């Protein structure tokens, strides 16, 4: 009897303690004028529920509190916004005190000078430097020929093989930093200007954006990480969706075979070919929407400000959660269906609700380069090969899109 009494007392005490802890955080952040929401445990907030439940957690909170609510995520009090118009405002009004608000762990990987972390004049400076590297003319004259050469070689001899099309990335920043520092030192010592991205950044005569070595390193790592992660994941998911939707694959292959009919087997694709790939672009955008490689972006307030009728304190993060917009039936009818044709019927890519690549001055500068890379990959893949899945088709969509066991396919000649 005494044992059961002790168990009861301990259990009751833990319930009281848990309730008190949850209540304590709500009391601490009960400042008048804040939007509704819950704050979870002290210090940890609701991070565990968010990472474990992901989209389900967000949907539940949205059902309880609407499109604009408070929480405590990733170590900081946070406002979550799922309102399309408000998200557009937040992303296009950095000058009014809505600066990047990424966690320190991410900045440790990408560097404090990366374009996602800086703001104001520094961001304008960095963005100009990157855009000068990946402008339309640079893609047309410099990058597309190299992308074509790489893809042509990379996709050779895949027939009659079982391959895992998922490429894994490592965030080995220390190794990359030491490697890049040594490369910069060697190039400065030789005084020879190389015709590549690093060479362009180091060439003060050709590049009007004068960057320090630290800034150069941070930008290259940012481009390598964000570009490789999004391009490889979107390519993998495009292959998956095309496999599952033969009609879309047939339409895509028809577009690319028409391009090849005008060329000799050894001829590369050029910029005019790339611009003619309308259905390919639609496939890439639909893949990005349905797979949701990027769930949202983080901002931070530099002062108390009013948003959506509420007062958001200085230093709070704002999570512009764009994931649910991708499945909004008002924007995308039958949203869980893979339907590339929807991008041909309307100018969806140019509407304010289109935030898959960011928005405003934070629109991803590498958007067109990434689409060109995926388009080139699909061109050679679908014109050379057929494929079928042979296992390992388990997919995770949160917190990142991946196939935990790989995505294995058997490839044969088309």
Helices and strands as residue ranges (DSSP letters): H 2-28, H 47-53, H 55-65, E 68-73, E 76-81, H 84-91, G 94-96, E 98-100, H 104-110, H 121-133, H 136-138, I 139-143, H 144-154, E 161-164, H 173-190, H 197-202, H 213-244, H 246-261, H 271-275, H 278-291, E 296-301, E 305-307, E 310-312, E 317-321, G 323-327, H 342-345, G 348-350, G 360-362, H 367-384, E 385-391, E 408-413
